[in-house]
Amino acid sequence: MELLWQRPRRKTLVDWPEDVDSRLDVLVRAAAAAGEQPSRSQVLAALVTAAEVRPAVIAELLHTYRQMPAGALETDNARDDLPSVRSPGRTRTKR
């Protein structure tokens, strides 16, 4: 049986705030704390596939995101109770 996560790949450029990128790293670390060995792309794919395809739900998510104040993710992004995870490949530089 062919699995979705093993299907042909497509690279996608994502341009988003650094705090959101840090949040993705926290989600990867949370998955690692649960015993998984995820990549950033697998966490993103899991979130996308779990999203409801209902216009009102997506619109509400967008509205909530667009209304978030700067610093809204600082608490989660600073979590030190999760394991550190090193991504394979080139290291991203933090500005």
Residue pairs with C-beta under 8 A, 6 or more apart in sequence:
4 49
5 42
5 45
14 44
18 94
18 95
19 70
19 71
19 72
19 73
19 74
19 77
20 73
22 73
22 77
23 73
23 76
23 77
24 40
24 43
24 44
25 40
25 77
25 85
26 76
26 77
26 79
26 82
27 43
27 47
28 38
28 39
28 40
28 43
28 85
28 87
29 79
29 82
29 83
29 84
29 85
30 82
31 38
31 43
32 38
32 82
32 83
32 85
33 82
33 83
38 46
39 87
39 88
40 87
51 57
51 58
51 61
52 58
